[in-house]
């Protein structure tokens, strides 16, 4: 039985270190494929530690790395569980962490396990909420702030930038085709685009909105070996956002 390690003392700093170390190791292992870019002058924002951690989990999910066994008869489910600092979820005022799962939704009316163009994340206080949608249950479930609304169907799509730029409808994720998940080998790098990027210049409000994933770029490697820059879109973006994606890129300590 897999458990989520919880460190109450200095929980955020310990958890943040784990995520950064994991992300650094992955970046080093793929150093020849990882993009490099300058700091504050061109890139005013960077990912929050919560967004970094969730994207790392999505990377493992699409690569089917470390997926958990859960459900009846230990049925293999493409799901992973983790935790993130609570303050980045709906701007919670409490400290600590909240557990979540990443997965492919299996609940009706849409079965997203085959040929899907999106991945999901869920955080909830009830085990049944995870089971219903096809996610493994974090063990233990940590949900310390009852003012935070559960979200069992937080959805992410990876939309090639070249495709997004010519779309007429850009605000309805259900009308935008993402890159097929089954065609992704791994996620090579994730960052927030420069101030002269398409969304940064054409959708400035979304680019500067901390709770919007617009402007977040994922460089994916397809199963054919092609590197493709994609925008990361979610179904709870902006003002109704559930996750704080961005923070000021303060480079004074670098």
C-alpha positions in Angstrom: 0.0 0.0 0.0 1.5 3.3 -1.1 1.4 6.2 1.4 2.0 9.9 1.0 4.6 11.1 3.3 3.5 14.1 5.3 6.0 16.4 7.1 4.0 18.8 9.3 7.1 20.7 10.4 8.3 22.9 7.5 5.9 21.0 5.3 6.0 23.4 2.4 9.8 23.8 2.4 10.4 20.1 2.5 7.8 19.4 -0.1 9.1 22.2 -2.4 12.7 20.7 -2.1 11.4 17.3 -3.2 9.7 18.7 -6.2 12.6 20.9 -7.3 15.1 18.0 -6.8 12.9 15.7 -8.9 12.5 18.3 -11.6 16.2 19.1 -11.6 17.1 15.4 -11.9 14.7 15.0 -14.8 16.1 18.1 -16.5 19.7 16.9 -16.1 18.8 13.5 -17.6 17.4 15.2 -20.6 19.9 18.1 -20.8 20.4 17.9 -24.5 16.7 18.4 -25.1 15.9 20.9 -22.4 15.5 24.5 -23.5 17.4 27.3 -21.8 16.3 30.9 -21.5 17.3 34.1 -19.9 15.8 35.4 -16.7 13.7 38.3 -15.6 14.2 40.7 -18.5 12.4 38.5 -21.0 10.6 36.0 -18.7 8.8 38.0 -16.0 6.9 35.0 -14.6 7.8 31.5 -13.5 5.8 28.5 -12.4 4.8 28.1 -8.8 6.1 25.1 -6.9 2.5 23.6 -7.0 2.3 24.0 -10.8 5.8 22.5 -11.2 4.9 19.5 -9.1 1.6 18.9 -10.9 3.3 19.1 -14.3 5.9 16.7 -13.1 3.1 14.3 -12.2 1.5 14.7 -15.6 4.8 14.0 -17.2 5.1 10.7 -15.4 1.4 9.9 -16.2 1.8 10.4 -19.9 5.0 8.4 -19.9 3.3 5.7 -17.7 6.1 6.0 -15.2 5.2 4.7 -11.8 1.5 4.4 -12.3 -0.2 3.0 -9.3 -2.3 -0.2 -8.8 -5.6 0.5 -7.2 -9.3 -0.4 -7.3 -10.9 -3.8 -7.3 -8.5 -6.7 -7.6 -5.6 -4.2 -7.9 -6.7 -3.2 -11.4 -3.9 -1.2 -13.0 -5.1 2.4 -13.3 -3.1 5.1 -15.0 -3.0 7.3 -12.0 -0.5 8.9 -9.6 -1.0 10.6 -6.2 1.0 13.4 -4.7 0.6 16.6 -2.6 1.1 20.3 -3.1 1.3 23.4 -0.8 -2.3 24.3 0.1 -1.8 28.0 -0.4 -1.7 27.6 -4.2 -5.2 26.0 -4.3 -7.9 28.6 -4.7 -5.7 31.0 -2.7 -6.3 29.1 0.6 -5.3 31.2 3.6 -4.2 28.1 5.5 -0.7 26.6 5.5 0.1 23.0 5.0 -0.4 20.6 2.1 -3.3 19.1 0.2 -3.2 15.7 -1.6 -4.3 15.1 -5.1 -4.3 12.5 -7.9 -3.5 12.8 -11.7 -5.4 10.4 -14.0 -7.5 9.7 -17.1 -11.2 10.1 -16.4 -13.2 6.9 -16.8 -16.6 8.1 -15.5 -19.4 8.7 -18.0 -20.2 10.3 -20.3 -16.6 10.4 -21.5 -14.1 7.6 -21.2 -10.7 9.4 -21.7 -8.5 6.3 -21.2 -8.0 5.7 -25.0 -7.1 8.4 -27.5 -7.8 11.2 -25.1 -6.3 14.7 -25.6 -6.5 15.6 -21.9 -5.3 14.5 -18.5 -7.0 15.2 -15.2 -6.2 16.1 -11.7 -8.4 15.8 -8.6 -8.4 16.9 -5.0 -11.2 15.9 -2.7 -11.8 15.0 0.9 -13.9 11.8 0.0 -12.3 8.6 -1.2 -15.4 7.9 -3.3 -14.8 11.0 -5.4 -11.4 9.6 -6.6 -12.8 6.1 -7.2 -15.8 7.4 -9.2 -13.7 9.3 -11.8 -11.0 6.6 -12.1 -8.2 8.0 -9.9 -6.2 6.3 -7.2 -6.9 7.5 -3.7 -4.1 9.4 -1.9 -3.1 7.5 1.2 -3.7 9.3 3.4 -6.1 11.9 2.1 -4.9 15.3 3.5 -7.6 18.0 3.1 -7.1 20.6 5.9 -9.2 23.5 4.5 -12.9 22.9 4.2 -13.3 26.3 2.5 -11.5 24.9 -0.6 -14.0 23.4 -2.9 -13.2 19.9 -4.2 -12.4 19.5 -7.8 -12.5 16.0 -9.3 -12.2 16.9 -13.0 -9.5 19.5 -13.3 -8.5 19.0 -17.0 -5.3 19.8 -18.9 -4.7 19.9 -22.7 -1.4 20.3 -24.5 -2.2 22.4 -27.6 0.6 23.0 -30.2 1.3 26.7 -30.3 1.2 26.9 -34.0 -2.4 25.4 -33.9 -3.5 27.7 -31.0 -2.4 30.9 -32.7 -4.8 30.4 -35.7 -7.8 29.3 -33.7 -10.9 31.5 -33.8 -12.3 30.2 -30.5 -9.6 30.3 -27.8 -11.6 30.3 -24.5 -13.5 27.0 -24.7 -11.2 24.1 -24.0 -13.9 21.6 -25.2 -13.7 23.1 -28.7 -9.9 23.0 -28.9 -8.1 19.9 -29.9 -5.0 19.0 -27.9 -2.1 16.8 -28.8 -3.2 13.1 -28.4 -1.8 11.9 -25.1 -1.0 8.5 -26.5 1.3 10.2 -29.0 3.4 11.8 -26.2 6.6 10.1 -25.1 7.3 12.5 -22.4 7.2 16.2 -21.4 10.7 17.6 -21.8 10.3 21.0 -20.3 7.7 23.4 -18.9 8.1 27.2 -18.5 6.1 30.4 -18.9 6.7 32.1 -22.3 8.6 35.3 -22.8 7.0 38.7 -22.7 7.0 38.8 -26.5 5.2 35.4 -26.9 1.8 35.1 -28.6 -0.4 34.9 -25.5 1.8 37.5 -23.7 1.1 40.0 -26.5 -2.4 39.0 -27.7 -4.0 37.9 -24.4 -2.2 40.1 -21.8 -4.9 39.7 -19.2 -4.5 35.9 -19.2 -0.7 36.1 -19.3 -0.5 38.2 -16.2 -3.2 36.3 -14.3 -1.6 34.0 -11.8 -4.6 31.6 -11.9 -4.5 31.2 -15.6 -2.3 28.6 -17.3 -2.3 30.6 -20.5 1.2 31.4 -21.4 2.5 28.2 -19.8 4.5 26.2 -22.4 5.2 22.5 -22.3 7.7 21.1 -24.7 6.6 17.6 -25.5 8.4 14.8 -27.2 6.2 12.8 -29.5 6.6 9.0 -29.9 8.3 9.8 -33.3 10.9 11.9 -31.5 9.6 15.3 -32.6 9.8 18.2 -30.1 6.7 20.3 -30.1 6.0 23.5 -28.1 2.5 23.4 -26.7 0.4 25.8 -24.6 -1.0 24.3 -21.4 -4.8 24.9 -21.2 -7.1 24.0 -18.4 -10.9 23.9 -17.9 -10.9 26.2 -14.8 -8.9 29.1 -16.1 -8.5 32.7 -14.9 -10.9 34.3 -12.4 -12.6 30.9 -11.7 -9.1 29.3 -11.5 -8.5 26.6 -9.1 -4.7 26.5 -9.1 -2.1 29.3 -8.8 0.2 28.8 -11.8 2.5 31.8 -11.9 4.6 33.9 -9.6 7.0 36.8 -10.3 10.3 35.7 -11.6 12.6 37.3 -9.1 16.2 36.7 -10.2 18.0 38.8 -7.6 19.3 35.6 -5.9 20.6 34.0 -9.0 
